[in-house]
Amino acid sequence: MKSGRSTGGPVASRRLGPNGEISDEKTREFRSRLLQEFEAWIQRQRR
């Protein structure tokens, strides 16, 4: 099963992206969503 391991390596790295484009997009989306929830929570606490 050496062939499976060799093919799995590049696929995993490709999924992450050499420049981290895909992962960066997800983190940006997650960060913006987290910020919106945090701001809403702060507004609720002020009342």
Biopython code that builds the backbone (N, CA, C, O; Angstrom):
import numpy as np
from Bio.PDB.StructureBuilder import StructureBuilder

atoms = [
    (1, "MET", "N", (0.840, -1.215, 0.000)),
    (1, "MET", "CA", (0.000, 0.000, 0.000)),
    (1, "MET", "C", (0.873, 1.262, 0.000)),
    (1, "MET", "O", (0.462, 2.330, 0.453)),
    (2, "LYS", "N", (2.094, 1.093, -0.527)),
    (2, "LYS", "CA", (2.974, 2.270, -0.576)),
    (2, "LYS", "C", (2.456, 3.303, -1.577)),
    (2, "LYS", "O", (2.585, 4.509, -1.367)),
    (3, "SER", "N", (1.863, 2.803, -2.678)),
    (3, "SER", "CA", (1.376, 3.718, -3.711)),
    (3, "SER", "C", (0.276, 4.632, -3.150)),
    (3, "SER", "O", (0.231, 5.821, -3.467)),
    (4, "GLY", "N", (-0.604, 4.073, -2.320)),
    (4, "GLY", "CA", (-1.680, 4.868, -1.733)),
    (4, "GLY", "C", (-1.134, 5.986, -0.872)),
    (4, "GLY", "O", (-1.647, 7.106, -0.878)),
    (5, "ARG", "N", (-0.077, 5.663, -0.124)),
    (5, "ARG", "CA", (0.493, 6.671, 0.767)),
    (5, "ARG", "C", (1.125, 7.806, -0.054)),
    (5, "ARG", "O", (0.983, 8.983, 0.278)),
    (6, "SER", "N", (1.829, 7.425, -1.138)),
    (6, "SER", "CA", (2.507, 8.435, -1.959)),
    (6, "SER", "C", (1.490, 9.364, -2.628)),
    (6, "SER", "O", (1.714, 10.570, -2.736)),
    (7, "THR", "N", (0.350, 8.776, -3.081)),
    (7, "THR", "CA", (-0.662, 9.601, -3.735)),
    (7, "THR", "C", (-1.385, 10.474, -2.705)),
    (7, "THR", "O", (-1.805, 11.587, -3.020)),
    (8, "GLY", "N", (-1.529, 9.972, -1.485)),
    (8, "GLY", "CA", (-2.236, 10.725, -0.452)),
    (8, "GLY", "C", (-1.460, 11.963, -0.030)),
    (8, "GLY", "O", (-2.060, 12.955, 0.381)),
    (9, "GLY", "N", (-0.136, 11.920, -0.125)),
    (9, "GLY", "CA", (0.693, 13.061, 0.292)),
    (9, "GLY", "C", (0.395, 14.320, -0.510)),
    (9, "GLY", "O", (-0.044, 15.321, 0.057)),
    (10, "PRO", "N", (0.627, 14.288, -1.826)),
    (10, "PRO", "CA", (0.409, 15.482, -2.651)),
    (10, "PRO", "C", (-1.038, 15.957, -2.632)),
    (10, "PRO", "O", (-1.307, 17.155, -2.713)),
    (11, "VAL", "N", (-1.972, 15.004, -2.523)),
    (11, "VAL", "CA", (-3.399, 15.386, -2.498)),
    (11, "VAL", "C", (-3.688, 16.226, -1.259)),
    (11, "VAL", "O", (-4.396, 17.231, -1.330)),
    (12, "ALA", "N", (-3.134, 15.805, -0.122)),
    (12, "ALA", "CA", (-3.371, 16.533, 1.125)),
    (12, "ALA", "C", (-2.783, 17.934, 1.030)),
    (12, "ALA", "O", (-3.412, 18.908, 1.442)),
    (13, "SER", "N", (-1.564, 18.029, 0.481)),
    (13, "SER", "CA", (-0.917, 19.339, 0.380)),
    (13, "SER", "C", (-1.677, 20.222, -0.608)),
    (13, "SER", "O", (-1.799, 21.432, -0.420)),
    (14, "ARG", "N", (-2.193, 19.575, -1.685)),
    (14, "ARG", "CA", (-2.944, 20.339, -2.674)),
    (14, "ARG", "C", (-4.244, 20.856, -2.071)),
    (14, "ARG", "O", (-4.702, 21.952, -2.396)),
    (15, "ARG", "N", (-4.836, 20.047, -1.184)),
    (15, "ARG", "CA", (-6.097, 20.455, -0.555)),
    (15, "ARG", "C", (-5.871, 21.723, 0.266)),
    (15, "ARG", "O", (-6.687, 22.645, 0.231)),
    (16, "LEU", "N", (-4.762, 21.765, 1.004)),
    (16, "LEU", "CA", (-4.454, 22.943, 1.811)),
    (16, "LEU", "C", (-4.090, 24.121, 0.919)),
    (16, "LEU", "O", (-4.352, 25.276, 1.255)),
    (17, "GLY", "N", (-3.477, 23.809, -0.238)),
    (17, "GLY", "CA", (-3.056, 24.860, -1.149)),
    (17, "GLY", "C", (-1.637, 25.297, -0.833)),
    (17, "GLY", "O", (-1.314, 25.531, 0.332)),
    (18, "PRO", "N", (-0.774, 25.413, -1.853)),
    (18, "PRO", "CA", (0.622, 25.812, -1.633)),
    (18, "PRO", "C", (0.723, 27.178, -0.978)),
    (18, "PRO", "O", (1.595, 27.420, -0.143)),
    (19, "ASN", "N", (-0.193, 28.077, -1.372)),
    (19, "ASN", "CA", (-0.197, 29.424, -0.794)),
    (19, "ASN", "C", (-1.213, 29.554, 0.334)),
    (19, "ASN", "O", (-1.381, 30.628, 0.913)),
    (20, "GLY", "N", (-1.897, 28.435, 0.642)),
    (20, "GLY", "CA", (-2.916, 28.475, 1.688)),
    (20, "GLY", "C", (-4.125, 29.281, 1.277)),
    (20, "GLY", "O", (-4.777, 29.899, 2.118)),
    (21, "GLU", "N", (-4.435, 29.282, -0.018)),
    (21, "GLU", "CA", (-5.561, 30.088, -0.499)),
    (21, "GLU", "C", (-6.894, 29.542, 0.018)),
    (21, "GLU", "O", (-7.722, 30.286, 0.545)),
    (22, "ILE", "N", (-7.084, 28.228, -0.142)),
    (22, "ILE", "CA", (-8.361, 27.625, 0.256)),
    (22, "ILE", "C", (-8.566, 27.784, 1.759)),
    (22, "ILE", "O", (-9.618, 28.235, 2.212)),
    (23, "SER", "N", (-7.537, 27.404, 2.526)),
    (23, "SER", "CA", (-7.651, 27.480, 3.982)),
    (23, "SER", "C", (-7.810, 28.938, 4.418)),
    (23, "SER", "O", (-8.536, 29.221, 5.371)),
    (24, "ASP", "N", (-7.134, 29.870, 3.726)),
    (24, "ASP", "CA", (-7.216, 31.281, 4.085)),
    (24, "ASP", "C", (-8.637, 31.790, 3.879)),
    (24, "ASP", "O", (-9.149, 32.567, 4.684)),
    (25, "GLU", "N", (-9.266, 31.347, 2.800)),
    (25, "GLU", "CA", (-10.649, 31.759, 2.543)),
    (25, "GLU", "C", (-11.563, 31.298, 3.665)),
    (25, "GLU", "O", (-12.408, 32.052, 4.146)),
    (26, "LYS", "N", (-11.382, 30.047, 4.075)),
    (26, "LYS", "CA", (-12.239, 29.495, 5.135)),
    (26, "LYS", "C", (-12.004, 30.241, 6.440)),
    (26, "LYS", "O", (-12.958, 30.556, 7.152)),
    (27, "THR", "N", (-10.743, 30.527, 6.765)),
    (27, "THR", "CA", (-10.450, 31.222, 8.021)),
    (27, "THR", "C", (-11.035, 32.631, 7.991)),
    (27, "THR", "O", (-11.534, 33.117, 9.005)),
    (28, "ARG", "N", (-10.976, 33.288, 6.836)),
    (28, "ARG", "CA", (-11.521, 34.641, 6.725)),
    (28, "ARG", "C", (-13.025, 34.607, 6.924)),
    (28, "ARG", "O", (-13.591, 35.456, 7.611)),
    (29, "GLU", "N", (-13.678, 33.603, 6.307)),
    (29, "GLU", "CA", (-15.133, 33.463, 6.452)),
    (29, "GLU", "C", (-15.493, 33.192, 7.906)),
    (29, "GLU", "O", (-16.437, 33.771, 8.443)),
    (30, "PHE", "N", (-14.724, 32.297, 8.539)),
    (30, "PHE", "CA", (-14.979, 31.938, 9.930)),
    (30, "PHE", "C", (-14.755, 33.132, 10.845)),
    (30, "PHE", "O", (-15.514, 33.343, 11.791)),
    (31, "ARG", "N", (-13.703, 33.925, 10.564)),
    (31, "ARG", "CA", (-13.374, 35.072, 11.410)),
    (31, "ARG", "C", (-14.465, 36.133, 11.326)),
    (31, "ARG", "O", (-14.859, 36.711, 12.339)),
    (32, "SER", "N", (-14.958, 36.389, 10.090)),
    (32, "SER", "CA", (-16.001, 37.412, 9.922)),
    (32, "SER", "C", (-17.273, 36.983, 10.643)),
    (32, "SER", "O", (-17.938, 37.802, 11.276)),
    (33, "ARG", "N", (-17.616, 35.676, 10.546)),
    (33, "ARG", "CA", (-18.820, 35.167, 11.213)),
    (33, "ARG", "C", (-18.663, 35.286, 12.717)),
    (33, "ARG", "O", (-19.608, 35.642, 13.421)),
    (34, "LEU", "N", (-17.460, 34.985, 13.214)),
    (34, "LEU", "CA", (-17.213, 35.062, 14.648)),
    (34, "LEU", "C", (-17.325, 36.506, 15.116)),
    (34, "LEU", "O", (-17.874, 36.774, 16.185)),
    (35, "LEU", "N", (-16.810, 37.432, 14.326)),
    (35, "LEU", "CA", (-16.872, 38.851, 14.689)),
    (35, "LEU", "C", (-18.322, 39.320, 14.781)),
    (35, "LEU", "O", (-18.690, 40.034, 15.714)),
    (36, "GLN", "N", (-19.145, 38.917, 13.809)),
    (36, "GLN", "CA", (-20.555, 39.323, 13.823)),
    (36, "GLN", "C", (-21.256, 38.794, 15.067)),
    (36, "GLN", "O", (-22.011, 39.517, 15.717)),
    (37, "GLU", "N", (-21.002, 37.527, 15.395)),
    (37, "GLU", "CA", (-21.630, 36.941, 16.586)),
    (37, "GLU", "C", (-21.149, 37.656, 17.846)),
    (37, "GLU", "O", (-21.931, 37.894, 18.766)),
    (38, "PHE", "N", (-19.856, 38.000, 17.886)),
    (38, "PHE", "CA", (-19.294, 38.665, 19.057)),
    (38, "PHE", "C", (-19.914, 40.050, 19.238)),
    (38, "PHE", "O", (-20.264, 40.439, 20.352)),
    (39, "GLU", "N", (-20.047, 40.794, 18.134)),
    (39, "GLU", "CA", (-20.643, 42.132, 18.219)),
    (39, "GLU", "C", (-22.089, 42.046, 18.686)),
    (39, "GLU", "O", (-22.528, 42.849, 19.510)),
    (40, "ALA", "N", (-22.826, 41.077, 18.164)),
    (40, "ALA", "CA", (-24.227, 40.907, 18.572)),
    (40, "ALA", "C", (-24.302, 40.585, 20.059)),
    (40, "ALA", "O", (-25.191, 41.065, 20.762)),
    (41, "TRP", "N", (-23.356, 39.763, 20.538)),
    (41, "TRP", "CA", (-23.332, 39.392, 21.954)),
    (41, "TRP", "C", (-23.047, 40.619, 22.818)),
    (41, "TRP", "O", (-23.646, 40.787, 23.880)),
    (42, "ILE", "N", (-22.129, 41.478, 22.361)),
    (42, "ILE", "CA", (-21.793, 42.690, 23.119)),
    (42, "ILE", "C", (-23.023, 43.597, 23.205)),
    (42, "ILE", "O", (-23.327, 44.140, 24.267)),
    (43, "GLN", "N", (-23.724, 43.756, 22.085)),
    (43, "GLN", "CA", (-24.917, 44.604, 22.085)),
    (43, "GLN", "C", (-25.968, 44.058, 23.050)),
    (43, "GLN", "O", (-26.663, 44.824, 23.718)),
    (44, "ARG", "N", (-26.081, 42.728, 23.117)),
    (44, "ARG", "CA", (-27.047, 42.112, 24.033)),
    (44, "ARG", "C", (-26.633, 42.376, 25.481)),
    (44, "ARG", "O", (-27.490, 42.616, 26.331)),
    (45, "GLN", "N", (-25.345, 42.336, 25.768)),
    (45, "GLN", "CA", (-24.862, 42.531, 27.139)),
    (45, "GLN", "C", (-25.065, 43.972, 27.597)),
    (45, "GLN", "O", (-25.308, 44.221, 28.778)),
    (46, "ARG", "N", (-24.968, 44.916, 26.672)),
    (46, "ARG", "CA", (-25.127, 46.321, 27.059)),
    (46, "ARG", "C", (-26.531, 46.599, 27.572)),
    (46, "ARG", "O", (-26.709, 47.446, 28.447)),
    (47, "ARG", "N", (-27.540, 45.894, 27.040)),
    (47, "ARG", "CA", (-28.924, 46.152, 27.449)),
    (47, "ARG", "C", (-29.213, 45.626, 28.813)),
    (47, "ARG", "O", (-30.334, 45.763, 29.302)),
]
sb = StructureBuilder()
sb.init_structure("model")
sb.init_model(0)
sb.init_chain("A")
sb.init_seg("    ")
for serial, (resi, resn, name, xyz) in enumerate(atoms, 1):
    if name == "N":
        sb.init_residue(resn, " ", resi, " ")
    sb.init_atom(name, np.array(xyz, "f"), 0.0, 1.0, " ", f" {name:<3s}", serial, name[0])
structure = sb.get_structure()
